[in-house]
């Protein structure tokens, strides 16, 4: 086997290893995309305690607005931001997994093209 054959064989091995690692990376990334349990969100939804300006006594958020219409409560800026951050984290995780998967497909395609070049080469004498 000549130097071209060894180079092609070594390149095939490297591309196969790259494809394998990319598949493992995609599976690992998908398995860590849980239900958003990365950070503890136990403080979301707890009433904010503020002070009454007239007396200085602590007042909870529910007591601050005694008259309600029964309509659904609007989410606070903090809750909306946390919800958006969780959604972006989920999207970013899936994009990372898709990137690994595409990298694996490209590596497998490159090994196939390399094999086709070796097949199409004229025989050695």
Secondary structure, 3 states (H helix, E strand, C coil): CCHHHHHHHHHHHHHHHHHHHHHHHHHHHHHHCCCCCCCCCCCCCCCCCEECCCCCCEECHHHHCCCCCCCCCCCCHHHHHHHHHHHHHHHHHHHHHHHHHHHHHHHHHHHHHHHHHHHHCCCCC
